[in-house]
């Protein structure tokens, strides 16, 4: 399992919350992080590598 972090980004561009995610690969982590998009942009990271950004859905 690989360790990922999903950061929920507020409208001011600052991190509001961090969610730890354990998944087998990037694709599985992206699917999990996408579920967190609810009025906030979500950035998915594995260590210092940015995996994806999911913009907010209004």
HUWODA-V886556 format. One line per field, one symbol per residue. ss: DSSP state (H for helix, E for strand, L for the rest). Layout:
ss: ???
//
This chain:
ss: LEEEEEEEELLLLLEEEEEEEEELLHHHHHHHHHLLLLLLEEEEEELLEEEEEELLLL
//
